[in-house]
Amino acid sequence: MIGYSSLASLPFLREYRSRRISSYDKTGGNMDAWRIQPGERRRIADITGPGCIKHIWMTLGIPREDYTRRVVLRFYWDDCDEPSVESPIGDFFGLGHGIRKNFVSLPLQMSPQDGKGFNSWWPMPFKSSAIIEVENQGDETYTHYFYIDYEEYPSIDPVRNAAYFHIQWRREPDTMGWAYMDGLTLEEAEKDPRYLNRDGSGNYIILEAEGNGIYCGAHLDIDCFHRNPKDWYGEGDDMIFIDGEKQPSIHGTGTEDWVNCAYSPRQEYNAPYHGVILYSGTKDWPWRGKQTIYRYYIEDPIRFYKSIRVTIEHGHANTFSNDYSSTAYYYLSEPKRGGPPLPSVEDRLPRPNEEEYEPKKRTKD
């Protein structure tokens, strides 16, 4: 076995060698960062297995904060020619919106100063090879510092039955909620037949994957740039469809409930498995602007054998128009592409913080 990351397992002398790949200055000097040029796609790790990546630390010297969405991180396992991980680098480490900010969860952290120290503790086993690369899709050079700490095994036995780490990044810059688009009040929306969402039609998709695996959770990054029929964005239920289900076998009661909080939270809170990383509301508009919430299924991972579709409503019954993006973390029995190809840089960049949000109703063309 790979071993458990707990205090209780530390005294047991498993057979492995501790290894690290880093950006250290091989001349013995102190120039410990790699310079990644505009448009450059560079391999930062090429590991021969069997082994397991246990920890990744990175920090970036970037010209603008939105480079956390411009820089792309990709992982390839066991000679698969498609990336199992393809994600904007900031989102990979747990926070979207092109923002760096101090927060703590069990698998992911952004550490001082001001969230510039990125950490991942997701275990990433492989049998024959692991490749990690970065791509600078910005127009300026940036500097990249990194550690990749891993275990090297003398045989395949510790990882023989291990699944492969995957990520799926998605975004809908406008979820096109029907009540907002039709200019309905809350009272009018509640009388509309569409207000009864029995099968998840129109839900925002967090993860859609085929194969044999385990879903380990996600963070959801929401930008409330419209005033919807009801300000609170989180009335939407999470619905998870396993192995081709027509009706979700896992059905929640609201977005704040999905992240184990309550009553339309307006406080930032970090716990090992759930919380509110970012809150940007104001007194006049309590849920205006950028919000980030997360739920990681570490003690209660969700098993699927053929397929999984993880969704959430954007407002009850998908009434709201907001900007949604998400990063889902999961394992599969074989390496394959982790989700659809990334959209262009322009379609990944965060929505600007507007001085005046437009509160008027919007109607269809």
Summary of the structure (lengths in Angstrom):
residues: 365
radius of gyration: 21.1
end to end distance: 58.1
largest distance: 71.0
contacts: 1174
relative contact order: 0.20
helix: 11%
strand: 39%
